[in-house]
Amino acid sequence: MNRKNQNKRREFLNNVCPTVAMAFLGVSLLESCSSGDGDVDNGGGNNGGGNNGGGTDNGYTKNGNDVTINLNHSNFSKLKNDGWQNFYQEKILLLKISSSSYRAFTGTCPHQGVHTAWSYNGSSSEFVCGQHGNSYKTDCQTAGTGGVLKCYTTSLSGTSLKVTKS
């Protein structure tokens, strides 16, 4: 191969290969230990003012730091049935304490900032981050790896659960 063709080949590989590699590896490579700062709420809920941006009822509304959840909505059946739910759209972990008491926590792991892979261990009252296996107590005080899982204020009125993220 002559030198001119070698340079074109090298230029091609330098320009095209990173793009092709990203297409094959996908976005998950970029998200594996992300801080979560670039996460976007891709929908759901009312962003205030009474208009739901298309008329879709997603079972919650948002007004500033307040998120109000309709506990009877099908999108929150996991909370009703299992006693907990990862509310991805708002990055909130919801926990049913009793029929009249709920707790809400940040859904962002204190260790690495991921927010999509949580499970709940009822026997130890801990949320477990699926990304690294770190556990966080639900007492709003006991630290796990990286810190305490931040608690949000909740109030229940009938079937409406209001969570104030602050």
SVG drawing of the C-alpha trace seen along z (x, -y; Angstrom):
<svg xmlns="http://www.w3.org/2000/svg" viewBox="-59 -28 63 38">
<polyline fill="none" stroke="black" stroke-width="0.4" points="0.0,0.0 1.5,-3.4 1.9,-6.2 -1.0,-8.3 -3.4,-5.4 -2.0,-4.6 -2.6,-8.2 -6.2,-8.0 -6.8,-4.8 -5.4,-6.1 -7.5,-9.3 -10.6,-7.1 -9.9,-4.9 -9.3,-7.9 -12.5,-9.7 -14.9,-6.8 -13.9,-4.1 -14.8,-6.0 -18.3,-6.7 -18.8,-3.1 -17.4,-1.8 -19.9,-4.0 -22.7,-2.7 -21.8,0.9 -21.2,0.2 -24.2,-2.0 -24.8,-4.6 -24.6,-2.2 -20.8,-2.4 -21.1,-6.1 -23.6,-5.7 -22.0,-2.8 -20.6,-5.0 -21.9,-8.4 -22.5,-11.0 -26.1,-11.4 -25.6,-15.1 -26.5,-14.8 -29.7,-12.9 -32.8,-14.3 -36.4,-13.8 -37.9,-12.6 -41.5,-13.1 -44.3,-12.2 -45.9,-14.6 -47.0,-18.1 -44.3,-20.7 -46.6,-23.1 -49.6,-25.2 -52.2,-22.5 -51.1,-21.6 -49.6,-18.2 -47.8,-19.0 -49.9,-16.8 -52.8,-15.8 -51.3,-12.5 -52.2,-11.4 -49.0,-9.9 -50.2,-9.8 -48.2,-12.7 -47.8,-16.5 -44.8,-18.6 -44.8,-22.2 -41.3,-23.5 -39.8,-21.1 -43.2,-19.5 -44.2,-16.3 -47.8,-15.1 -48.4,-11.4 -51.8,-9.8 -51.4,-6.6 -54.3,-5.0 -52.7,-5.5 -51.5,-2.4 -48.0,-3.9 -47.6,-3.5 -49.0,0.0 -45.5,1.3 -45.6,-1.0 -49.0,0.2 -48.3,3.9 -44.6,4.2 -44.4,1.4 -41.7,-0.5 -40.9,-1.9 -38.1,-3.6 -39.8,-6.6 -37.3,-7.1 -38.8,-10.2 -38.2,-12.2 -35.3,-10.3 -37.2,-9.4 -37.3,-6.2 -40.7,-5.7 -41.3,-3.5 -44.7,-2.6 -44.3,-2.5 -48.0,-1.9 -51.3,-2.7 -51.0,-6.3 -47.2,-6.8 -44.7,-7.0 -41.1,-8.0 -39.3,-9.4 -35.6,-9.4 -33.3,-10.7 -33.0,-8.1 -29.4,-9.1 -26.8,-6.8 -24.5,-8.7 -21.6,-6.5 -21.6,-7.1 -24.7,-9.1 -26.5,-6.4 -30.3,-6.3 -31.7,-3.5 -30.9,-0.2 -32.4,0.0 -33.8,2.9 -35.3,3.0 -34.4,5.5 -37.3,5.4 -35.7,7.7 -32.9,5.2 -34.9,2.0 -32.3,1.1 -32.3,-0.1 -29.5,1.6 -27.9,-0.1 -27.8,2.4 -24.8,0.6 -22.3,1.4 -24.3,3.3 -24.1,0.6 -26.8,0.6 -28.5,-2.4 -30.8,-2.2 -34.2,-3.9 -33.9,-5.7 -32.6,-8.9 -29.6,-8.8 -27.4,-5.7 -24.7,-6.1 -23.9,-3.5 -21.0,-3.6 -20.7,-7.2 -23.1,-8.7 -26.7,-8.8 -29.6,-8.3 -31.2,-11.8 -34.8,-11.9 -37.5,-14.1 -40.5,-15.5 -43.8,-13.7 -47.4,-14.4 -50.5,-12.2 -53.9,-13.6 -56.4,-10.9 -54.7,-9.1 -52.4,-12.0 -48.8,-11.8 -46.9,-15.0 -43.1,-14.8 -41.0,-17.9 -37.6,-17.6 -35.2,-19.9"/>
</svg>
